Amino acid sequence: MVKQKEAVEQRQHKRFRVQDGAIVIFKPSDAGMGRLIDISMGGLTFDYLTSQAPPTVEAAKLDILLTDSAFSLYDVPCQSIWELTIYEKPPTSKYRKRCGVKFGELTSEQRRLLEYFIEKHTTAGEKQV
């Protein structure tokens, strides 16, 4: 279970803001999906909606896809590092969460595709934190 805690800056890679239309799908498939916010060669940040309280994202792998089908990267090994609630919207009890994920060991093909994604589908400059 991932516990909510304050994020401590431990990044070793530059993060880049992702252009609109990129999603993350967690595996196992019942773990859900979310909107990709930023990415680096070491991990990513995403938002997602859930009705669970407190929700937990414990994906062992994830897929990165563009909604226009122009890009797909499958079975990226990962580990959830932090998670926080952005808002709760009663009475429907919907929660918007943000989660930080660290990538595991990537294959050479996954690394190549990730580099391509960062080059072609992120903003030109480094994300300002």
DRENVO-297997 format. One record per residue (C-alpha): residue in three letters; x, y, z. Coordinates in Angstrom, 3 decimals, decimal comma, padded with zeros to 6 digits. Last residue first. Example, Ala and Ser with C-alpha at 12.3 -4.5 7.8 and 13.67 -1.06 7.14 Angstrom:
BEGIN
lokol;X;Y;Z
SER;013,670;-001,060;007,140
ALA;012,300;-004,500;007,800
This chain:
BEGIN
lokol;X;Y;Z
VAL;009,041;022,820;-010,390
GLN;009,588;024,284;-013,875
LYS;009,242;021,562;-016,449
GLU;012,239;021,460;-018,776
GLY;011,762;023,186;-022,061
ALA;010,525;022,115;-025,480
THR;007,186;020,788;-024,330
THR;006,719;017,047;-024,462
HIS;005,555;014,738;-027,240
LYS;008,400;014,469;-029,759
GLU;011,645;014,403;-027,724
ILE;010,174;012,878;-024,575
PHE;008,302;010,244;-026,596
TYR;011,420;009,386;-028,630
GLU;013,494;008,972;-025,456
LEU;010,760;006,715;-024,033
LEU;010,696;004,667;-027,236
ARG;014,465;004,136;-027,132
ARG;014,378;003,232;-023,427
GLN;011,524;000,773;-024,024
GLU;013,500;-000,803;-026,891
SER;016,667;-001,077;-024,741
THR;014,607;-002,768;-022,021
LEU;013,778;-000,655;-019,002
GLU;014,724;-001,455;-015,401
GLY;012,114;000,005;-013,074
PHE;010,466;003,355;-013,619
LYS;009,591;005,551;-010,650
VAL;006,006;006,745;-010,356
GLY;004,546;009,889;-008,816
CYS;000,799;009,991;-008,206
ARG;-001,838;012,711;-008,282
LYS;-005,365;012,009;-007,090
ARG;-008,768;013,441;-007,925
TYR;-011,390;011,944;-005,640
LYS;-015,037;011,413;-006,493
SER;-017,366;011,053;-003,528
THR;-020,490;011,867;-005,541
PRO;-021,732;014,224;-002,822
PRO;-019,000;015,472;-002,540
LYS;-015,980;016,370;-004,664
GLU;-012,637;015,547;-003,080
TYR;-009,586;017,365;-004,306
ILE;-005,878;017,034;-005,094
THR;-005,349;013,895;-003,005
LEU;-001,731;012,779;-002,839
GLU;000,409;009,857;-003,977
TRP;004,093;009,052;-003,740
ILE;006,624;006,511;-005,014
SER;004,513;004,097;-007,079
GLN;006,830;001,502;-008,644
CYS;007,307;000,775;-012,324
PRO;008,096;-001,731;-015,070
VAL;007,000;-000,384;-018,465
ASP;004,702;-002,976;-020,056
TYR;003,814;-001,081;-023,225
LEU;004,854;002,125;-024,972
SER;002,384;003,498;-027,497
PHE;002,467;006,471;-029,844
ALA;000,379;008,041;-032,618
SER;-002,833;006,347;-031,425
ASP;-004,685;009,705;-031,224
THR;-005,173;009,176;-027,472
LEU;-001,418;008,914;-026,965
LEU;-000,406;005,907;-024,907
ILE;001,917;005,070;-022,025
ASP;001,453;001,560;-020,597
LEU;002,144;000,602;-017,002
LYS;003,718;-002,172;-014,982
ALA;003,750;-003,293;-011,348
ALA;000,833;-001,018;-010,578
GLU;-000,019;-000,338;-006,991
VAL;-002,256;002,689;-007,094
THR;-004,090;003,028;-003,808
PRO;-007,305;004,831;-003,188
PRO;-008,225;006,239;000,215
ALA;-011,114;006,454;-000,293
GLN;-012,237;004,827;-003,518
SER;-014,323;006,760;-006,036
THR;-011,351;007,403;-008,275
LEU;-010,091;010,006;-010,681
TYR;-006,530;010,100;-012,019
ASP;-003,587;012,452;-012,321
PHE;-000,101;011,475;-013,525
THR;003,581;012,010;-012,708
LEU;006,431;010,200;-014,443
GLY;009,635;008,244;-013,988
GLY;013,367;007,925;-014,551
MET;013,793;008,923;-018,208
SER;011,546;011,856;-017,465
ILE;007,814;012,535;-017,593
ASP;005,155;015,101;-016,792
ILE;001,376;015,271;-016,604
LEU;000,066;011,921;-017,916
ARG;-003,700;011,636;-017,466
GLY;-004,840;008,495;-015,651
MET;-005,814;004,845;-015,932
GLY;-007,174;002,061;-013,774
ALA;-005,791;-000,663;-011,483
ASP;-008,173;-003,215;-013,025
SER;-005,754;-003,712;-015,908
PRO;-003,016;-005,164;-013,704
LYS;-001,416;-003,034;-014,857
PHE;-001,870;000,708;-014,946
ILE;-002,816;002,643;-018,064
VAL;-001,159;006,044;-018,476
ILE;-002,583;008,660;-020,814
ALA;-001,228;011,256;-023,233
GLY;-003,614;013,595;-025,047
ASP;-002,229;016,968;-024,098
GLN;001,514;017,640;-024,327
VAL;003,694;016,311;-021,517
ARG;005,696;018,672;-019,302
PHE;009,312;017,525;-019,081
ARG;011,193;016,268;-016,037
LYS;014,998;016,299;-015,935
HIS;016,468;013,156;-014,393
GLN;017,937;012,353;-010,965
ARG;014,845;013,300;-009,034
GLN;014,912;013,045;-005,249
GLU;012,824;016,065;-004,262
VAL;010,821;015,049;-001,187
ALA;007,075;014,631;-001,610
GLU;005,080;014,845;001,590
LYS;003,300;011,658;002,464
GLN;000,321;009,563;001,424
LYS;000,996;005,888;001,932
VAL;001,335;003,448;-000,939
MET;000,000;000,000;000,000
